[in-house]
């Protein structure tokens, strides 16, 4: 190598490498609308749900999910108890809320902010924090940057401790999903959060569970009330649906 060639090499080494440009950060509204609309292709996923109990050991269960565009989602919630019958929830899109309405509901209850979410199930995400108007963090959502799929969701107590985590641990997207798997969709009395099914009714009160948590909807004095393990936005939608 000549002196001239060596000088060229040293000069090139001295030039700092340009960092890869960062993806522009979307707004919270844009991400929420994308998550509520859902992916434009079918997908199959395995989700791990954990409930963190105060002063006790956390509980967990697994959910197998398949979905098609248009609000078709099949959830098979596997009980942690051996030989227990799985809970099956099938949405056929009829109870699907318009993304704009869902965003308005969240905006009425929370202040939203966006940050980098990291990688979940090999997918890059954005993180959306939902804080009560008083400032306390209530929920956090991790949204897939490409498809808009909600990859992870956490719910926090008033003291800031983690109460619940839902996280996709395995994802196949796009995936060939058989439409026939949604043919057993039961007639639902009202909307309920992901994974919750009707487990019983007595004295005007309906009981729902996802195998780890539960809530109740009761008609008292001509007015519906909800109690149990629900965040404010889910409770609001449950009451609105029950009143229809």
Buried (B, 14 or more C-beta within 10 A) or exposed (E): EEEEEEEEEEEEEEEEEEEEEEEEEBEBBBBBBBBBBBBEBBBBBBBBBBBBEEEEEEBEBBBBBBBBBEBBBBBBBBBEEEEEEBBEBBBBEEEBBEBEEBBEBBBEBBBBEBEEBEEBBEBBBBBBBBBBEEEEBBBBBBBBBEBBBBBBBBBBBEEEEBBBBBBBEBBBBEBEBEEEBBEEBEEBEBBBBBBBBBEEEEEEBBBBBBBBBBBBBBBEEEEBBBEBBBBBBBBBBBBBBBEE
